[in-house]
Amino acid sequence: MKRLLLSALAALSLVAAACFPDPPPLPQPDYVQVAAGTAHSCGLTPEGSVECWGENYYGQLGNGTTTDSSVPVQVDGLTSGVTTITAGAHHSCAITAGGAVRCWGENYYGQLGNGTTTDSSVPVQVDGLTSGVTTITAGARHTCAITAGGAVRCWGENYYGQLGNGTTTDSSVPVQVGGLTSGVTTITAGARHTCAIAAGGAVRCWGENDDGQLGNGTTTDSSVPVQVVASPAASPPSLAARTTRVRSQLADPSSAGARTIMGSSATAPRPIRACRCRLMASPAASPLSPQDSISRVLSPPAEPPSAGVTATSGSSATAPRPIRACRCRLMASPAASPPSQPARTTRVRQLPPEQPSAGDGTIPGSSATAPTPTRTYP
């Protein structure tokens, strides 16, 4: 009997395998180079074609839309001949045949290099870099390239001096980095600073330096390249020293970061809110996630008007009110354990109503307030 059962099971297995074969495996992309931004990625195929996937809010996938994609999509106009790609926070760039540079995506600080500050969902030509570029790198909101002969040029955000031209003025076209007019062989960019290997192997860096990332023994930003020293002139503050400094500030009720709890004279550390926001046409345009709902609680208007509408000045008509949809996390201070979700919500609701959160604005023709559309970057 046992043998009969085993034979029957074996026969059933053969029938099932014949009737329901395994699905063919999904095709795997073949890339020779990949680059990743904050929430998008791009790949370079052996044929020199560029494909991107992920977030596309600023057009950083380069396919002519602003629709996110969970699978690779073809970048417009870059189907062959591309040799190198790079990705910033929300923009991407590529070196095409002959050494020309084209970029796409966010352009608020001029990081696409085409002389404008308008986002682009398709690649645009970088001004002045139509040939001879050998290497390219992208920071969060700036881009740098090595041109023929080893000169370095950068464009985009320059608040910390990350363009290296001796100023802190943003530039929507490439500018020459001071002192690096030839001989540079390698370049790389951090979020807000840049480093290069110059002739002879010396390393020079410029831009933000609050954590000593320029390597010159200081924590002072530099808008021109500085030499990385062989050994630090002074040891950086230890983690314990940094924590002590934060705790001492929180202990002083008059210092920034301390907040009086309503109904008590005691003080408590103010939680830090880390958010990533988008402007949306109206609440009805896209439902908010539970994380987004928390951000709505964090900055409520004093007298919320009807959902999604605001009064137009000088008329009784209404128009959709742009809102910020944010994903936020409350980060507790080092001196206290992270509060639970109910505790976070309670603390936020206890904020005095006469002190609206930053970003609120008065609606024309009424006394109510609503969030002023702002552009917030992670």
N, C-alpha and C positions, 0 to 999 in steps of 0.2 A: 504493500500500500504506500509506504514511504517513497519507494522508487517511482511509483506512478505519479505522486504529487510533485516530486522533483522534476520529472520529465515534463509534466504539464506546465510548471512554472517556467522552465527553460524555453518551451515552445511559445508561451505568452510573451516572454521577453524578446524573442526573435521577431514575433509579429509586431510588437510595439515599436521596436527599432526600425522596422521596415515602413510602418505607417506614419511614425512621428520622428523623422530624422532630426538631429541637432541642427539649429539654425546656423547658417554660415557666419563666421566671425566678422565683426565690423571692420571696415578698412582702417588701417592705421596710417596716420599722416607721416610722411618722411620729411623731416626738417634737418637742416644743417646748422641752424642758429635759432634761438628763441630769446625773446625779451619780454619782461613783465613790468607793467605799471602798477598803480595802486589796486585796481580791480579789473584790469584787462591784460591780455597777453597777445603776442604776435609771433609768428613763425616764418622762417625763410626756407623755401624749398630748394632742392638741388638745381632746379631750373631757373632760380632767381625770382620766383613769384612770392608775394607776401600775403599771408592770411592772418586774420586777427579774430579774437573771440573774447567774450566777457561783457563788462559794462560799456555802454555806448552813449551815455548821456551827453557827452561833448562831441561826439562823432569820432572818438578815438579808434574805432574799428575801421574807419576809412572807406566804408562801402556806400557812402551817399545817404545813409540814414542815421537816426539817433535811437535805434531800437537795439536793446541788448541781445546778445546771441550766445547760446550755450554750446554752439559748434563753430568751427572756423568758417569765416566768410572771406571772400576774395576782396582785397584792397583795390579800389578802382585805379586802373592805369598802371599797376605794378604787377604785371603778369610774367615778366621775365627781366633779366639783366640786373636785378638788385644784388648788391654784394654784401651789404651790412645793414642791420636794423638796430634800433634802440627805442626804449620806451621811458617816458617820464611819468609823473603821477597820473595825468589825464591826457597825454598827447604822445604821439609816436613819430619817428623820423626814419628815413632810409637813405642810403647812398645808392644811386642808380648808376647805370653804365656810363663811364666817362668821368665819374666823380661828382655828379650833381647831387644836391641834397633836396629832398622833398619831405614835408612834415604835414601832419593832420591831427585834428582833435581840438583840445582847449587852447585858447589863444588870448586869454584875459591879460596876460603880462607880455604878450608879443613872443611867446615861446615857439611859434611856428616860423618866425623870421621873415615874413613876407611883407613887412611894412604896415601891417594892420593889427588890430586887437580883436578881430572877429573870429570866432570858432569856425572850423571847417571840417566837414564830414568826408571830404575827399583830399588827397594829397595836394599841397601847393608848393610852388618853387620858392626856396629860400633865396632872398635877394643877394646877389653877388656870388653865390656859391653854385655856379653852373658847371664847374669842372674842377678836377684836381684834388678834391677832398678824399682823404685816405681813411680817416677815422672819425667817428661821431659818438657822442655820449650825451645822455639826458639826465638832468636832475629832476627835482619835483616839478619846477616850473621854469627851468632854464635849460638851454642846450649849448653844447660846445663842439667844435670840430677842428681837426688838424688839416690844414690846407697844404698845397704843394710847397715843398721846401721846409716844412715843419713849423709853420706859423700857426698860432691858435687864435680862433675867433669864437666869440660867445654871443648869445642873444637871449632875451626873455627877462625874467625877474632879476632885480639887482639890489634888493633892499639890504642885503648883507654884504654886497660887494662881490657876489659870486660870478659876475661877468669879468672881473679882473682888470677893468679899464680905468681905475682910479676914481670912479664915481659910485654913487648908490642910486643912479637913475636907471629905471627899466629901459630896455631897448627892443624895438620890434624888428630891428635889422642887425646883422652880425657886426660886432665891434672888435677891434684888435685888443688882445690881452697884453697888458704892459710888460715889456721885457721878453716876451716869447714870440719873437718874429721869425725864428728859424731854429732848426735842430731838435724840435720836440718829436719824440717817437711814440709816446703813449699818453693817453688822457683818460680820466674817469671822473664821474660826477657823483657826489652825494646829494642829499635832498637840497641843501642850500650852500654847498661849497664844492670846489673843483680842485683836482690835483693833476699834475703832469710830470712826466719824466723828460728832463731837458738833456741837452748834449752832455755827454760824459756820465750820464746816469744820475745826475742830481735831481732830487724831487722838490718841486715847488707847489705850494697850495695857496688858495685864496677863497674868501667868502666868510661864512659864519664860523665862529671859533669859540662859542660859549663853553664847549666841553673840551677844548684843546685840539679839535680835529685838524687844525692846520699844522700841528706838530712843531711849532717854533718856540715852545717854552712859555707861551702866554695863553690867555683866554680872551684876547681882543680880536674882534673881526678885522679883516684886511681886504681892501678893495683892489689890492695889487698882489701879485704872487710873492710869497715869502719862502725862504729856505727852510726845509725841514731839518731840524738839528739832529746831530748824532745821538745826543743824550739830553733829556730834559733839564732845563736850568733849575727847575724846582718840581718836586713831586706834586701831582694834582691832588686836590682834597680827596680824602678817602670817603667811602660810602657812609661810614659812621659819622664823619664830620658833616656831610650834607644833611643826613637825617637829623642830627642835633640842631643844625641851623633852622630846619623847617619846624622842629618841635618847639624851639625857643620862640619863633614868631607866633606860633599858635597859642603859646602860653600867655602871651601879652594881649589882653583884650583890645588894646588900641591898635594892634598890628593888623596888616592885611591878612585875611583868611580867617579871622575870628568873628563870630556872629553871636549876638545875644539871643537866647532862646526866649520866646514870648512867654510872659508870665513868670519870668525868673530873672535874677540878676547874674546868673551864671553865664559862662560863655562856652561855646562848643565849636570845634573845627568846622569850617564851611566846606561841604563836599564840592569836589571839582567836577564839572560836567563836561564830558568829552563827546562832541556831537559831529555827525556828518549829515549835512542838510542838502535838500534840493528845493528849488522853487517849483510849485505846481499851480496850474491854472485855478483850480478850485478843489474843495474836498471831494466833490463828486467825480473828479477826473480820475482818481485812482485811490482805492481804499487804503487806509493807513494800517500798518502793522501794529501789534501791541507796543513795540519799541517806539514807533512814531507817536503813538498816543501819549506815551510818557512825556515826550517833548512838548506836546500841546499843554500838558498840565504844568510843566515847568515854567512856561511863559504865557499865562492866560491873559486875555484883554480884560480891562476893568469892567466893562459892560458888554459882553459878547453880543454883537448884532445877529441877525438871522444868519443861519449857517451858509457860508459861501458867498454872501453878497455884501456890498457896501454902497452907501448912498453916493450918487454922483453929485459933485458940487454944482449948485445952481439948478438942480432939477430933481424930480421925484423918481427918476429912473434908477434902476439898480444894475450893477455889473458884477461879474465874478471877482471875488477878492483873491489875489495871489496869496498862497500860504506857503510856509516852509514845512516840508516833511523831513523830519530829522530822525536819525538813529542815535540815541544817546546812551552813555553809561555814566553813572555817578561813581566817582572814585573817592573813597574816604581818605582822610589824611593819614600819614604814617603813625600818628600817635594813637589812633583808635582803630578797632576792628571794623571791617566793612559792615555797614548797617544792612539789615534785611530789606527786602523790597517794600514791605509795609512801612518800615521806619523811614525809608527814603521819601516815599510819597507824603507821609505825615509832615516831615520837615519842610518839604516844598510848600505844602498848603499853609504852613504857618507864616510864610513870608508876609510882611506888612503890605496891604493893598495899595498904599500910597507910593510904593517904590516898585513900579513895573519893571519887568525884566528888560535887558538891553534888546533893542530890535523892535519895541512897540512904538507905534506912531498914532497920532490923532487922525480919525477919519474925517475928511472934509464935510462940513455941514452937520456935525454931531459932536457930542461930548464923549462918545465911546472911543476906545482905542483898539487898534489892531496891529499885528506885526507888520513892520515895514519890510518889504522884500529886500533881502540883502544877499550877497554872494558869500558863502562861507566855505572854506576849504579845510579838508582834513589835515 
